[in-house]
Amino acid sequence: MKNGKWLALVGVALLSVSALAACGKGSSKDSKSKTYSYVYSQDPDTLDYLVSGRSTTSEIVQQAVDGLLEYDQYGNLIPLTAKDWTVSKDGLTYTYKLRKDAKWYTADGEEYADVTAQDFVTGLKHAADKDSDALYLVQDSIKGLSDYVDGKNKDFSTVGVKALDKHTVQYTLKQPESFWNSKLTYGVLSPVNADFLKSKGKDFGKSNDASSILYNGPFLISAMTSKSSIEFTKNENYWDKKNVHLDAVQLTYYDGQDQESLFRNFDDGAYSTARLFPTTPSYKKAKKNYGKSITYGPQKSNIYYVTFNLNRKAYDHTKKTNDKQKEDTHKAILNKNFRQALTFGFNRMSYQAQSAGEEAANKSLRNALVPPTFVQIKGEDFGKVVEKNLATYGDQWKDVNLADAQDGLYNKDKAKKQFAKAKSELEAQGVQFPIHIDFPQDQTATVLMQQAQSMKQSIEDSLGKENVVIDINELQTDTYNNVTYMAESTSQQDWDMTSASGWSPDYTDPASYLDIFNPNLANAQTKFIGIQPLKDQAVVSEAGLDEFTQLVTEAGKITNDKDKRYEAYAKAQAALADSAVYIPTISLGGTPRVTKVVPFSTAFGWAGNKSDDLYYKYMKLQDEPVTAKDYDKALKKWEKAKAKSNKKYEDSLKDHIEK
């Protein structure tokens, strides 16, 4: 899902080392090496950053293409291609002045053209014309865009994005959005040169073709070979090259099978960083040689989850032996008490221990779609307000703790109680037990297979094999991706439950999470629960999603009072948790790693692109691995500085309001 980014679990969740770095002054330990080396796990299906919402595309193209703003070291949005901006008093019109030294370059580093305001207009039109899967981010925000996308108006000049002159672009919104600027790092609002776009035609953004896009960012893609490697080189003509400290980035394809290879290559000096897996034999060597340098990054805004297919159509990959089993499983999954039973019966500590080890199994656990500290409501964390609302839905929720880094959901007694309710209701419908649940998994991803086995064991232990059987379907990588993460429609989603994906917010507002499950939004990602947006209303009702749908829709209408808006979204989050159409599992961060990335040397951000250890601008390396002592010291210093910087930034926002 950052890039939201719709995230592939096999890639990001297993490989990210969560360096949590932030741009700052250089370290005395800065490395002589100027090449960052690590791994990637999935090829992008396109480089068209305006059309794709997948992290597999954004993680590559964010190195190469700059939008209007980016994040600084403390999570503040700062000018990038825009050098300054203003907003009208009514909050509807945002005007950005572009810097005049931003240029487009070819993959060979040759200057192609100036970056102009019209490039941003062209970019949004291309996204709309190609039905970008990221349109949900802006379609209901920018004036006139929804009518253009829906075909009610075919004149794009009526859409609220204008090039006032060569270096001034202006957006007009349908309603005020205090979080509008936090959308600007996302690909759908990036620029594209019209002449180049026309010259490439259908080959614009062609997968694994570095020459299929232009570059105005810190790096050029110098080489791409499918399931082999991706290489970047510093853009020597980049206007802000003084903040690009790496000469090159080398990423090697990793299919998740040989976990030992990550540490082995770090130990041999081939990788700059490495995710560690405590369940592997090499971890003993890692602790012996690097014990003082094993660190755990803090949790991030990403969320991974298990989802239920509420309206399964495909059965090409199933262990069910007859139509009766298919029908019974479908009825069971539509039953809210049944889904709650599986939620409470799933031991997520054991699940994550397969990846992070027993010592760190809790460090990345997340208990709700929206992180509990993502926003505050009158000085209180969002998660605390959700807990109060959730407690009104029944005794099973009254003592649930949604705080991060602990399992607030696993409870075998609750699981049995909710299952007893479900079984009574389902037997009245003629359902026979046990319920067989198809759970596909990539057979080459070792840790994911281990986690699948752990989930199966805990749920079957909690509810009894005579009641529920989790059937793990081991699939080849491409097949697995095609029926889960890469599936284009609900009819291709071939599973009953899956852990194939997750989400990362596009902007700093609870809507960026909760809207992905809103069936009333045309571009919602409800295909991950088997629902077609604006359709399948009978399924929505039968699954118990009506209340959430109403609450999240009403919350989105509140635009002039942030606290009331957040309070409304807290109610929606509680309703979604009670519906149990998903089981939250983990975030990024909180996993053991060794790294030579200087602590707090890359950007930081809660939402969008251009932040964290997957964005290489600002990144610095040091010769020796970062010690836990140095990291903890740097973290405390950063947290203190961040609090001051964020307050100063919030106070400065009034200076951007037009007089």
Buried (B, 14 or more C-beta within 10 A) or exposed (E): BBBBBBBBBBBBBBBBBBBBBBBBEEBEBBBEBBBBBBBBBBBBBBBBBBBBBBBBBBBBBBBBBBBBBBBBBBBBBBBBBBBEBBBBEEBBBBBBBBBEEBBBBBBEBEEBBBBBBBBBBBBBBBBBEBEBBBBBBBBBBBBBBBBBBEEEBEEBEEBBBBBEEEBBBBBBBBBBBBBBBBBBBBBBBBBBBBEBBEEBEEEBBBBBBBEBBBBBBBBBBBBBEEEEBBBBBBBEBBBBEEEBBBBBBBBBBBBBBEBBBBBBBBBEEBBBBBBBBBBBEBBEBBBEEBEEBBBBBBBBBBBBBBBBBBBBEBEEBBEBEEEEBBBBBBBBBBBBBBBBBBBBBBBBBBBBBBBBBEEBBBBBBBBBBBBBBBBBBEEEBBBBBBBEBBBEBEEBBEEBBBBBBBBBBBBBEBBBBBBEBBBEBBEEEEBEBBBBBBBBBBBBBBBBBBBBBBBBBBBBEBBBEEBBBBBBBEBEBEBBBBBBBBBEEBBBBBBBBBBBBBBBBBBBBBBBBBBBBBBBBBBBBBBBBBBBBEEBBEBBEBBBBBBBBEBBBEBBEBBEEBEEBBBBBBBBBBBBBBBBBBBBBBBBBBBBBBBBBBBBBBBBBBBBBBBBBBBBBBBBBBEEBBBBEBBEEBBEEBEEBBEEBEEEBEEEEEEEEEE
